[in-house]
Amino acid sequence: MWVGDSLVARTRAEPLSILSAVAAVTDRVALGTAALIAPLRHPLLAAAQAATVDELSGGRLILGLGSGAPVPESRREFDAVGMPFAGRGVRLDKTVTLWRETWNGQGEFADALPAARSGGPPVWLAGGDTTKVIERVSTTYDGWLPYLPDSNAYARAWDRIRGQAVRDITPALYATVNLNDDKARADEELDEYVRAYYGQPLDVMRYVQAIRGGSAEECLDWLARYVDAGTRVADRAPRICGRTTIARTEGAWITMTELPDAETLKAFNKSIVDEFRANDGKVGGPFEGAALLLLTTTGAKSGQPRLAPLAYLTIDGKTIIFGSKAGADTNPDWVHNLRANPQAHIEVGTDAYGVTARELPPAERDEMYPKVVAAAPGFGEYQEKTNRVIPLFELQRV
């Protein structure tokens, strides 16, 4: 049984209290948080609460942890309890280290309540597949709890985690599933649910999180792709957790396989831009820790400003952007704009400045693209999907 966590953003019962009650009336079911926002809490108090649940359950607790998305709703929660919003990711990692010391009877709080198991319950990091998340999982956590909408991206990330891991790590998946034999109705119900919960339509959220609606057989086939991904690279299947809805009754950001329609993509990009500007150039969800910038070009036909959030890489000291469009057979609009007028403006973090975009000529592009793929393997798949040569641009500060 998995329980979420939110004080006021999505008001609900406190998760460790709920799990204590469940522990008292069950014997076998695993009890998990998905995900507990640990930086909202004092580390020692949270350690005692988690140890209590672990003791009451006979060692059945799993702590799926998050640091809180960089959005205004999350910031409001941190402000409400007097906890700093900045640096929460680093504090989460330090909290996990303190918990382990405490539960092992070591460190400053060696005399605190021990957990049912030596070292305490396993701690999993909820996150995506960015380099930063993969490094944190590999070095600090016992499990990985992503919500990736693409099983191929899941497999690539899990392979990287296994290659870097310093301990045994459990692969997991946070998924939202709606069981309904009527596929159209299942999607309608999911759309209603995610609009109320996330404030975004299903056509946006399905490119951000693992979400599926349909018959039990269809949903099981979909989940099996993730199980196969975990088994293929690690000889163990991922544990599945999250929300399941059956006939509208609730129960227990990104490699795209195809592009959404223009209006959906516009809404998706707007949500990223708003979050980027509200949080000093940082975004959460699947893009947590990713290098993002906002590019403003001049429309090749309209002459009007055109804004697009883009991933970028710094390679050989150069800021590189990529016209991948998820492997579509046409270039993104910003490529046409830059070819017509290479003068542009970017926002990176809290900085903003003018740039000149230089498209890499064929020989230089062919030398650079393998370096792009080495840093972000998804771009290799994008190139394989299309006959066009995905262009690369260097952004040179004016």
C-alpha positions as CSV (number, residue, x, y, z in Angstrom):
1,M,0.0,0.0,0.0
2,W,1.4,3.3,-1.1
3,V,0.5,6.7,0.4
4,G,1.3,10.2,-0.9
5,D,2.3,13.3,1.0
6,S,1.1,16.9,0.8
7,L,0.2,19.5,3.4
8,V,-1.7,22.1,1.5
9,A,-0.9,21.7,-2.3
10,R,-3.0,18.6,-2.5
11,T,-4.4,18.3,1.0
12,R,-4.5,14.7,2.4
13,A,-3.9,12.7,5.6
14,E,-0.4,12.5,6.9
15,P,1.2,9.4,5.3
16,L,3.2,7.9,8.2
17,S,0.1,8.2,10.5
18,I,-2.0,6.4,7.8
19,L,0.6,3.7,7.5
20,S,0.7,3.2,11.3
21,A,-3.0,2.5,11.3
22,V,-2.6,0.1,8.4
23,A,0.3,-1.7,10.1
24,A,-2.0,-2.4,13.1
25,V,-4.5,-4.4,11.0
26,T,-2.3,-6.1,8.4
27,D,0.5,-8.7,8.6
28,R,2.0,-9.1,5.1
29,V,1.3,-6.1,2.8
30,A,4.3,-3.8,2.2
31,L,3.7,-0.2,3.4
32,G,5.3,2.6,1.4
33,T,5.3,6.4,0.9
34,A,5.2,7.6,-2.7
35,A,6.6,10.0,-2.0
36,L,7.3,11.5,1.4
37,I,8.6,15.0,1.1
38,A,11.3,14.6,3.7
39,P,12.8,18.1,3.6
40,L,9.5,19.5,5.0
41,R,10.3,17.7,8.3
42,H,12.9,17.9,11.0
43,P,15.3,14.9,10.3
44,L,15.3,13.5,13.8
45,L,11.5,13.7,14.2
46,A,11.0,12.1,10.8
47,A,13.5,9.3,11.8
48,A,11.5,8.6,14.9
49,Q,8.2,8.5,13.0
50,A,9.5,6.2,10.3
51,A,11.1,3.9,12.9
52,T,7.8,3.7,14.7
53,V,6.0,2.6,11.6
54,D,8.7,0.1,10.9
55,E,8.5,-1.3,14.4
56,L,4.7,-1.5,14.3
57,S,4.7,-3.2,10.9
58,G,7.5,-5.7,11.7
59,G,9.8,-4.2,9.2
60,R,7.4,-3.7,6.2
61,L,8.0,0.0,5.6
62,I,9.5,1.4,2.4
63,L,10.3,5.1,2.3
64,G,9.9,6.5,-1.2
65,L,11.2,10.1,-0.9
66,G,11.0,13.3,-2.8
67,S,12.3,16.8,-2.2
68,G,9.3,18.7,-3.6
69,A,8.9,20.1,-7.1
70,P,10.1,23.6,-7.8
71,V,6.6,25.0,-8.2
72,P,4.8,27.7,-6.2
73,E,2.5,25.1,-4.5
74,S,5.5,23.3,-3.1
75,R,7.2,26.5,-2.0
76,R,4.1,27.5,-0.1
77,E,4.3,24.3,1.9
78,F,7.9,24.9,2.8
79,D,7.1,28.5,3.8
80,A,4.2,27.3,5.9
81,V,6.3,25.1,8.1
82,G,9.3,27.4,8.2
83,M,11.6,25.2,6.2
84,P,13.9,26.7,3.5
85,F,12.9,25.9,-0.1
86,A,16.4,26.3,-1.5
87,G,18.8,23.5,-1.2
88,R,16.1,20.9,-0.4
89,G,17.6,18.2,-2.6
90,V,20.9,18.4,-0.8
91,R,19.2,18.4,2.5
92,L,17.2,15.3,1.5
93,D,20.4,13.4,0.8
94,K,21.9,14.5,4.1
95,T,18.8,13.5,5.9
96,V,19.0,10.0,4.5
97,T,22.6,9.7,5.7
98,L,21.6,10.9,9.2
99,W,18.7,8.5,9.3
100,R,20.9,5.5,8.5
101,E,23.4,6.5,11.2
102,T,20.6,7.0,13.7
103,W,18.9,3.6,12.9
104,N,22.3,1.9,13.2
105,G,22.8,3.4,16.7
106,Q,25.6,5.7,15.5
107,G,26.2,9.4,15.2
108,E,24.8,12.3,17.2
109,F,21.4,10.6,17.8
110,A,22.6,7.1,18.5
111,D,20.2,6.8,21.4
112,A,17.1,7.5,19.2
113,L,14.4,4.9,18.5
114,P,15.8,2.1,16.4
115,A,13.9,0.7,13.4
116,A,12.8,-2.9,13.2
117,R,15.7,-3.6,10.8
118,S,19.3,-2.8,11.2
119,G,20.0,0.4,9.2
120,G,16.3,1.1,9.0
121,P,13.7,0.8,6.2
122,P,14.9,1.0,2.6
123,V,14.9,4.5,1.1
124,W,14.0,5.1,-2.5
125,L,14.4,8.3,-4.5
126,A,11.4,9.4,-6.5
127,G,12.6,11.1,-9.7
128,G,13.3,10.9,-13.4
129,D,16.2,9.8,-15.5
130,T,18.4,12.9,-15.4
131,T,22.1,12.5,-14.8
132,K,21.8,14.2,-11.4
133,V,19.0,11.8,-10.3
134,I,20.9,8.8,-11.5
135,E,24.0,9.8,-9.6
136,R,22.0,10.3,-6.4
137,V,20.3,7.0,-6.7
138,S,23.5,5.2,-7.4
139,T,25.4,6.6,-4.5
140,T,22.9,7.2,-1.7
141,Y,19.6,5.3,-2.1
142,D,18.3,1.7,-1.9
143,G,15.7,2.1,-4.7
144,W,14.7,4.2,-7.7
145,L,11.1,5.3,-8.0
146,P,10.6,7.0,-11.4
147,Y,7.5,7.9,-13.3
148,L,8.9,7.7,-16.8
149,P,6.3,7.4,-19.6
150,D,8.6,5.5,-21.9
151,S,9.8,2.0,-21.0
152,N,12.8,2.3,-23.3
153,A,14.0,5.4,-21.4
154,Y,13.4,3.4,-18.2
155,A,15.7,0.6,-19.5
156,R,18.5,3.0,-20.4
157,A,18.4,4.8,-17.1
158,W,18.2,1.6,-15.1
159,D,21.2,0.3,-17.0
160,R,23.2,3.4,-16.1
161,I,22.2,3.1,-12.4
162,R,23.3,-0.5,-12.3
163,G,26.6,0.5,-13.8
164,Q,27.2,3.1,-11.1
165,A,25.6,1.6,-8.1
166,V,27.6,1.2,-4.9
167,R,24.8,-1.0,-3.2
168,D,22.0,-3.2,-4.2
169,I,19.2,-1.1,-5.7
170,T,15.5,-1.9,-6.2
171,P,14.0,-0.7,-9.5
172,A,10.4,0.5,-9.2
173,L,7.8,2.5,-11.1
174,Y,5.3,5.1,-10.1
175,A,2.3,4.6,-12.4
176,T,-1.3,5.8,-12.6
177,V,-3.7,3.2,-14.1
178,N,-7.4,3.3,-14.8
179,L,-9.1,0.0,-15.4
180,N,-12.1,0.2,-17.7
181,D,-12.9,-2.1,-20.6
182,D,-14.1,1.0,-22.5
183,K,-10.7,2.6,-23.5
184,A,-12.3,5.9,-24.5
185,R,-14.1,6.1,-21.2
186,A,-11.0,5.1,-19.4
187,D,-9.2,8.1,-20.9
188,E,-12.0,10.4,-20.2
189,E,-11.9,9.5,-16.5
190,L,-8.1,9.8,-16.5
191,D,-8.4,13.2,-18.1
192,E,-10.9,14.4,-15.5
193,Y,-8.6,13.0,-12.7
194,V,-5.3,14.5,-13.8
195,R,-6.9,17.9,-14.6
196,A,-8.2,18.0,-11.0
197,Y,-5.0,16.6,-9.5
198,Y,-2.2,18.2,-11.6
199,G,-4.0,21.0,-13.4
200,Q,-3.0,19.6,-16.8
201,P,-5.0,17.6,-19.4
202,L,-4.2,13.9,-20.0
203,D,-2.7,14.7,-23.4
204,V,0.0,16.7,-21.5
205,M,0.5,14.4,-18.5
206,R,0.9,11.2,-20.5
207,Y,4.1,12.7,-21.9
208,V,5.3,13.5,-18.4
209,Q,4.3,10.5,-16.3
210,A,3.5,6.8,-16.7
211,I,-0.2,6.8,-17.2
212,R,-2.5,4.2,-18.8
213,G,-6.2,3.5,-19.1
214,G,-7.9,0.5,-20.6
215,S,-8.8,-3.1,-19.8
216,A,-6.9,-5.1,-17.2
217,E,-5.2,-7.0,-20.1
218,E,-4.2,-3.8,-21.9
219,C,-2.8,-2.3,-18.7
220,L,-0.9,-5.4,-17.8
221,D,0.7,-5.6,-21.2
222,W,1.8,-2.0,-20.8
223,L,3.2,-2.6,-17.4
224,A,5.0,-5.7,-18.7
225,R,7.2,-3.5,-20.8
226,Y,8.6,-1.9,-17.7
227,V,9.0,-5.3,-16.0
228,D,10.9,-6.6,-19.1
229,A,13.1,-3.5,-19.0
230,G,14.1,-4.1,-15.4
231,T,14.5,-7.8,-16.0
232,R,16.5,-7.4,-19.2
233,V,19.2,-5.2,-17.7
234,A,19.2,-6.3,-14.1
235,D,17.7,-9.8,-13.8
236,R,15.0,-8.5,-11.5
237,A,11.6,-7.0,-12.2
238,P,10.7,-3.5,-11.0
239,R,8.2,-3.1,-8.3
240,I,5.1,-1.2,-9.4
241,C,3.4,1.3,-7.2
242,G,1.1,4.3,-7.7
243,R,-2.6,4.9,-8.2
244,T,-5.1,2.5,-9.8
245,T,-8.7,3.5,-10.5
246,I,-11.5,1.1,-11.4
247,A,-14.7,2.7,-12.7
248,R,-13.7,6.1,-11.2
249,T,-13.0,4.7,-7.7
250,E,-9.5,5.5,-6.5
251,G,-7.5,2.7,-5.0
252,A,-4.4,2.1,-3.8
253,W,9.3,14.8,-18.1
254,I,11.3,12.8,-20.8
255,T,11.9,10.7,-23.9
256,M,8.9,11.1,-26.2
257,T,8.0,8.2,-28.5
258,E,5.8,10.5,-30.6
259,L,4.8,14.1,-30.5
260,P,1.5,15.4,-29.1
261,D,-0.6,17.6,-31.3
262,A,0.3,21.3,-31.6
263,E,-2.1,22.6,-29.0
264,T,-1.1,20.0,-26.4
265,L,2.5,20.7,-27.1
266,K,1.9,24.4,-26.7
267,A,0.2,23.9,-23.3
268,F,3.0,21.6,-22.2
269,N,5.7,24.1,-23.2
270,K,3.8,26.9,-21.4
271,S,3.7,24.9,-18.2
272,I,7.5,24.4,-18.4
273,V,8.1,28.1,-19.1
274,D,6.0,29.2,-16.2
275,E,7.7,26.9,-13.8
276,F,11.2,27.8,-15.1
277,R,10.6,31.5,-14.6
278,A,8.9,31.1,-11.2
279,N,11.8,29.0,-9.8
280,D,15.1,30.7,-11.0
281,G,15.4,28.5,-14.0
282,K,14.7,25.2,-12.3
283,V,11.9,22.7,-13.1
284,G,10.8,19.5,-11.5
285,G,9.2,16.3,-12.6
286,P,11.0,14.5,-15.4
287,F,13.2,17.5,-16.0
288,E,14.6,17.7,-12.4
289,G,18.3,18.4,-12.7
290,A,18.2,18.7,-16.5
291,A,20.0,21.5,-18.3
292,L,17.2,23.7,-19.7
293,L,17.1,27.1,-21.3
294,L,14.4,29.3,-22.8
295,L,15.1,30.3,-26.4
296,T,13.4,33.4,-27.9
297,T,13.7,33.6,-31.7
298,T,12.2,35.8,-34.4
299,G,9.5,34.1,-36.4
300,A,10.8,33.5,-40.0
301,K,7.4,34.3,-41.5
302,S,5.7,36.4,-38.9
303,G,8.6,38.5,-37.6
304,Q,7.1,38.0,-34.1
305,P,9.0,36.7,-31.0
306,R,8.7,32.9,-30.6
307,L,9.6,31.3,-27.2
308,A,10.6,27.6,-26.7
309,P,12.0,25.7,-23.8
310,L,14.9,23.5,-24.9
311,A,17.3,21.1,-23.4
312,Y,20.9,21.9,-24.0
313,L,24.4,20.4,-23.4
314,T,27.7,22.0,-22.8
315,I,30.2,20.0,-24.9
316,D,33.9,21.1,-25.5
317,G,33.0,24.4,-23.9
318,K,30.2,25.1,-26.4
319,T,26.4,25.5,-25.6
320,I,24.7,23.1,-28.0
321,I,21.0,22.8,-28.8
322,F,19.4,20.1,-31.0
323,G,16.6,20.2,-33.5
324,S,15.4,16.7,-32.7
325,K,11.6,17.2,-32.4
326,A,11.5,13.7,-30.9
327,G,12.7,12.2,-34.2
328,A,9.9,13.7,-36.4
329,D,10.5,14.1,-40.1
330,T,10.3,17.9,-39.9
331,N,12.5,20.4,-38.1
332,P,11.1,22.3,-35.1
333,D,10.0,25.8,-35.9
334,W,12.8,27.4,-34.0
335,V,15.3,25.8,-36.5
336,H,13.7,27.7,-39.4
337,N,13.6,30.9,-37.3
338,L,17.4,30.6,-36.5
339,R,18.3,29.9,-40.1
340,A,16.4,33.0,-41.2
341,N,17.7,35.2,-38.3
342,P,20.5,33.7,-36.1
343,Q,20.2,36.5,-33.5
344,A,18.3,35.3,-30.5
345,H,17.8,35.6,-26.7
346,I,18.1,33.0,-24.1
347,E,17.3,32.6,-20.4
348,V,19.5,30.2,-18.4
349,G,18.9,29.9,-14.6
350,T,18.6,33.5,-13.4
351,D,20.7,34.9,-16.3
352,A,19.4,36.3,-19.6
353,Y,21.4,37.5,-22.6
354,G,21.6,37.7,-26.4
355,V,23.1,35.0,-28.5
356,T,24.1,34.3,-32.1
357,A,23.1,30.8,-33.2
358,R,25.7,29.1,-35.4
359,E,24.5,26.0,-37.2
360,L,27.2,23.4,-37.2
361,P,28.3,22.5,-40.7
362,P,28.0,18.8,-41.8
363,A,31.5,17.7,-40.9
364,E,31.5,19.4,-37.5
365,R,27.9,18.2,-36.8
366,D,28.9,14.6,-37.6
367,E,31.8,14.9,-35.2
368,M,29.7,16.5,-32.4
369,Y,26.5,14.2,-32.6
370,P,28.2,11.1,-31.1
371,K,29.2,13.3,-28.1
372,V,25.5,14.4,-27.8
373,V,24.3,10.8,-27.9
374,A,26.9,9.8,-25.3
375,A,25.6,12.4,-22.9
376,A,21.9,11.9,-23.8
377,P,21.3,8.5,-25.4
378,G,17.7,9.4,-26.4
379,F,19.0,11.5,-29.2
380,G,20.5,8.5,-30.8
381,E,17.0,7.0,-31.0
382,Y,15.6,10.2,-32.4
383,Q,18.1,10.2,-35.3
384,E,17.3,6.5,-36.0
385,K,13.6,7.4,-36.3
386,T,14.0,9.9,-39.1
387,N,15.7,10.3,-42.5
388,R,16.5,13.9,-41.9
389,V,19.8,14.9,-40.3
390,I,19.0,16.4,-36.9
391,P,20.7,19.8,-36.9
392,L,22.9,21.1,-34.1
393,F,23.4,24.8,-33.2
394,E,26.0,26.4,-31.0
395,L,24.7,29.4,-29.0
396,Q,27.4,32.1,-28.8
397,R,27.0,34.8,-26.3
398,V,26.8,38.3,-27.8
